[in-house]
Amino acid sequence: MTKVYEKIDEMPWGRTADNCVPGCLVLEGGGWRGLYTIGVLDRLMQDNVNLRTTVGVSAGALSGMCYLTGQIGLGVRIDLKYRHDPQYVGLGAFKRDHGITGFSYLYEHIINELGMDKRRLMETPRRLVVVATNMETGQAEYFEKGKCNLSAAIRASATVPFMSRPGRIGGVPYLDGGCAEKIPYEWAKNCGEEKIVVVKTREWDYRRKEGESRLVKTIYKDFPNFVEAMNGSSARFNRVTEELAADDAAGKIVVIAPTKTVTVKRFEGDLNKLADLYWCGYHDAEAKLPALKAYLGMEENGSPQGA
């Protein structure tokens, strides 16, 4: 029997309102560190903080999908119930989807078993944009709900390099959006929204080690632009982190970041650690709610002022 988190029934469950709050939500990736993001989003949904635009990378794209369904607790149940199901993460996934994540199993079994509201996901006027890296150009590309095959785009966005066969869209190979852009803040600034909320999956003082990787150059030698993008991604992450810190301090944006050192690994299997990270995100968002609502111009009941 597949191991399931023993307290999964104690996780929040419910639905958020149908309101739409002007603003753009930016979701960083990070593999299983995405449990932090899921905790943040569940707490925001409980207070009807449903932003008009969401842009997500990798695990952030998957979390964004759950956010737009308005189903509180859906994302955490996907992760804590199926983390050790080999069809989702393991040998079954490799056999069927040639990668670490079983997207076919996710789309054909998991979301149906958990009752994902696919109609609400697709029919809500709220925007969902997911980021994937074009291996031929090395550039981040942005796929928007209603203008693409969303399932294929999310799969491409969350397809892990080294351990997975690239996803293909229109014959073009794609890998994890984080290979080119780990935090799509620049896109958010250019999307026309006046308010931006960023959810990080690393604590503020975390910086990535910069430099070139011989492994990247060897494995992806047929994609020189992709190699360049990968080798420059850590430096870009560090620059964006500094920019986020400055803009958050100036009150231009709101950033929600882990208040504790994140020890969860990219492919973490300890369900208790994953649950703890979820609750860290949940409580960090709760602490930010008064300031966040004021920034977004929301009333205490969760509705936009004047609505």
C-alpha positions in Angstrom: 0.0 0.0 0.0 1.3 3.5 -0.9 2.4 5.5 2.1 0.1 8.5 2.7 0.6 11.4 5.1 -1.2 10.2 8.3 -2.8 13.6 9.1 -4.0 14.3 5.6 -7.7 14.4 6.7 -6.8 17.3 9.0 -5.7 19.5 6.2 -7.9 22.5 5.2 -10.7 21.7 2.7 -13.3 24.0 1.1 -13.9 26.5 -1.7 -13.0 30.1 -2.1 -15.4 32.7 -3.5 -15.8 33.6 -7.1 -14.4 37.1 -6.7 -11.5 38.4 -8.7 -9.0 40.7 -7.1 -6.9 43.0 -9.5 -3.2 42.1 -9.3 -0.7 39.6 -10.5 0.5 36.6 -8.4 4.0 35.3 -9.2 4.8 31.7 -8.1 8.4 30.4 -8.0 9.1 26.8 -8.6 11.3 24.5 -6.6 10.1 20.9 -6.8 8.6 19.7 -3.5 9.5 23.0 -1.9 6.3 24.0 -3.7 4.4 22.7 -0.6 5.2 26.1 0.9 3.4 27.8 -2.0 0.4 25.5 -1.7 0.1 26.5 2.0 0.3 30.2 1.1 -2.4 29.8 -1.6 -4.8 27.8 0.6 -4.6 30.6 3.3 -5.2 33.3 0.6 -8.2 31.4 -0.8 -9.7 31.1 2.7 -9.8 34.9 2.8 -11.0 35.2 -0.9 -7.7 36.7 -2.1 -8.1 35.4 -5.6 -5.9 37.5 -7.9 -6.9 38.2 -11.4 -3.6 37.0 -12.9 -1.3 34.1 -11.8 2.0 33.3 -13.4 3.9 30.2 -12.3 7.1 28.3 -13.0 7.4 24.5 -12.7 5.9 23.5 -9.3 4.4 27.0 -9.3 2.5 26.2 -12.5 1.0 23.2 -10.8 0.1 25.2 -7.7 -1.4 27.9 -9.9 -3.7 25.4 -11.6 -5.1 24.3 -8.2 -5.4 28.0 -7.2 -7.7 28.8 -10.1 -10.0 25.9 -9.3 -10.7 27.7 -6.1 -10.5 24.4 -4.2 -8.8 24.9 -0.8 -6.7 21.8 0.1 -6.6 20.2 -3.4 -2.9 20.8 -4.0 -1.7 19.5 -0.6 -3.8 16.4 -1.0 -2.2 15.7 -4.4 1.2 16.0 -2.9 0.8 14.3 0.5 -1.4 11.5 -0.8 0.5 10.5 -3.9 4.1 11.5 -3.2 5.0 7.8 -2.8 2.8 6.4 -5.5 5.3 5.1 -8.1 2.8 6.0 -10.9 3.1 9.7 -9.9 6.7 9.7 -8.7 8.9 6.7 -9.4 9.3 3.8 -11.7 5.8 3.9 -13.1 6.2 7.5 -14.0 9.5 6.8 -15.8 8.0 3.9 -17.7 5.0 5.8 -18.9 6.2 9.4 -19.2 9.9 9.0 -19.3 10.5 11.3 -16.4 10.4 11.8 -12.6 6.8 13.0 -12.6 3.8 11.0 -13.9 1.9 13.7 -15.6 -0.4 11.2 -17.4 -1.3 9.6 -14.1 -1.9 13.1 -12.6 -4.2 14.2 -15.4 -6.0 10.9 -16.0 -6.3 9.6 -12.4 -5.3 11.8 -9.5 -7.3 15.0 -10.3 -10.3 12.9 -11.2 -10.1 10.9 -7.9 -9.8 14.1 -5.9 -12.6 15.9 -7.9 -10.7 18.8 -9.4 -13.2 21.4 -10.7 -11.9 21.4 -14.3 -14.9 23.5 -15.4 -14.1 26.3 -13.0 -10.4 26.2 -13.9 -11.1 26.8 -17.5 -14.2 29.0 -17.3 -13.0 31.5 -14.7 -12.0 34.9 -16.3 -8.9 34.8 -14.1 -5.7 34.4 -16.1 -3.2 31.6 -15.6 0.2 31.8 -17.3 2.8 29.1 -17.1 6.5 29.4 -18.0 8.5 26.8 -19.9 12.0 27.0 -21.4 12.4 26.6 -25.1 15.4 24.3 -25.6 16.1 25.6 -29.1 16.2 29.3 -28.1 17.1 29.0 -24.4 14.3 31.6 -23.8 11.4 31.5 -21.3 8.1 31.2 -23.1 4.7 32.0 -21.5 1.6 29.9 -22.2 -1.8 31.3 -21.2 -4.9 29.3 -20.2 -7.4 29.5 -23.1 -4.7 30.2 -25.6 -2.8 26.9 -25.4 -3.1 23.2 -24.4 -2.9 24.0 -20.7 -2.1 20.4 -19.6 0.8 20.2 -22.1 2.1 23.6 -21.1 2.1 22.8 -17.3 3.8 19.5 -18.1 6.5 21.3 -20.1 6.9 23.9 -17.3 7.5 21.2 -14.7 9.6 18.8 -16.7 12.8 18.4 -14.7 16.1 18.5 -16.7 18.5 15.6 -16.5 15.9 13.2 -15.2 13.1 13.7 -17.8 12.6 13.6 -21.5 11.7 17.1 -22.8 8.0 17.9 -23.3 7.0 18.9 -26.8 4.7 21.6 -27.9 4.2 22.1 -31.6 7.2 19.9 -32.2 9.5 22.1 -30.1 11.3 20.6 -27.0 10.7 22.3 -23.7 12.0 21.8 -20.2 11.4 23.3 -16.8 10.6 27.0 -16.9 13.1 27.6 -14.1 16.0 26.7 -16.5 15.6 30.2 -18.0 13.5 32.1 -15.4 13.1 30.9 -11.9 10.9 33.8 -10.7 8.9 35.5 -13.6 8.9 38.9 -11.9 9.9 40.8 -15.1 6.9 39.3 -16.9 4.6 40.4 -14.1 6.0 44.0 -14.2 5.2 44.0 -18.0 1.7 42.5 -17.8 -0.1 45.7 -17.0 -1.1 44.9 -13.4 -0.5 47.7 -10.8 -0.2 45.2 -7.9 2.2 42.3 -7.7 2.4 39.6 -5.1 5.4 37.2 -5.2 5.6 33.8 -3.4 9.1 32.5 -3.0 10.1 29.0 -2.0 13.4 29.9 -0.5 14.1 32.2 2.5 15.3 35.7 1.8 19.0 35.2 2.4 19.3 32.2 0.1 21.5 32.7 -2.9 22.4 30.2 -5.7 26.0 29.3 -6.5 26.9 31.0 -9.8 29.0 29.4 -12.6 29.0 27.0 -15.5 28.2 23.4 -15.3 30.2 20.8 -17.3 27.3 18.4 -16.9 24.8 20.8 -18.5 27.2 21.3 -21.4 27.8 17.6 -21.9 24.2 16.4 -21.7 22.6 19.3 -23.7 25.5 19.9 -26.2 23.0 19.8 -29.0 21.2 22.8 -27.5 23.8 25.6 -27.0 21.3 28.3 -26.3 19.7 26.1 -23.6 23.2 25.5 -22.1 23.8 29.2 -21.9 20.4 29.8 -20.3 21.0 27.1 -17.7 24.5 28.3 -16.9 23.2 31.8 -16.4 20.1 31.0 -14.4 21.6 31.2 -10.9 23.0 34.7 -11.6 19.6 35.8 -12.8 17.9 34.3 -9.7 20.3 36.2 -7.4 19.7 39.5 -9.3 15.9 39.1 -9.2 16.1 38.2 -5.5 17.9 41.5 -4.8 15.4 43.4 -6.9 12.5 41.8 -5.0 14.0 42.7 -1.7 14.3 46.3 -2.7 10.9 46.6 -4.2 9.2 44.8 -1.3 11.0 47.2 1.2 9.8 50.1 -0.9 6.2 48.9 -0.7 6.0 48.5 -4.5 5.2 44.8 -4.2 4.4 42.2 -1.5 6.6 39.2 -1.2 5.7 36.1 0.9 8.9 34.1 1.6 9.7 31.3 4.1 10.4 32.7 7.6 12.3 29.5 8.5 15.2 28.0 6.7 13.9 25.5 4.1 15.5 22.1 4.5 13.1 20.3 2.2 15.0 19.0 -0.8 13.9 19.3 -4.4 12.8 15.6 -4.4 11.9 15.4 -0.7 10.2 12.2 0.4 9.6 12.9 4.1 5.9 13.5 4.4 6.2 15.1 7.8 8.8 17.6 6.5 6.5 18.4 3.5 3.5 18.9 5.7 5.5 21.2 8.0 6.6 23.3 5.0 2.9 23.5 3.9 2.0 24.9 7.3 4.9 27.3 7.3 3.5 28.7 4.0 0.0 28.8 5.5 1.0 30.7 8.6 3.4 33.0 6.8 0.5 34.0 4.5 -1.8 34.4 7.5 0.7 36.8 9.1 0.9 38.8 5.9 -2.9 39.0 5.3 -3.6 42.4 6.9 -0.8 44.1 5.0 -1.5 42.2 1.8 -5.2 43.2 1.9 -4.3 46.8 2.5 -1.9 46.7 -0.4 -4.5 45.2 -2.7 -7.3 47.6 -1.6 -9.4 44.8 -0.1 -11.9 45.0 2.8 -11.7 42.7 5.8 -14.4 40.5 4.3 -12.1 39.6 1.4 -13.9 41.8 -1.2 -12.3 44.5 -3.2 -13.1 47.9 -1.9 -16.1 49.3 -3.7 -17.3 45.9 -4.9 
